Amino acid sequence: MFWFLLITMVVVVAAVTLAVVGGGDSEVLPEVAPEQLVDPLPAARPVDRADVEALRLPVAVRGYRMADVDDVLVRLGAELAERDARIAELEGALAGAAGSGDAEGEHS
């Protein structure tokens, strides 16, 4: 029984060693290229809700890739600032038009 266990253990150790060392130059698992952001936000037009909902950020070893998240947040922040400025401009124009309409009504 002892010799059987010893021979079995030698065979198992040899098989594991061959599996780890492998067949020479070929790697057991090839290196995987890091996942990249495939569908960034559109550059030719403003971002809409569907773009944000469809956006999928690639996952890295410890979460999301910081550079990809930063790029998306910078883009969204810039577009929100542009929209806020445009809304303020339109509200100012509307208030000015309403104010001039009130002023014309008082002079009549």
Summary of the structure (lengths in Angstrom):
residues: 108
radius of gyration: 32.5
end to end distance: 117.3
largest distance: 117.3
contacts: 193
relative contact order: 0.07
helix: 63%
strand: 4%
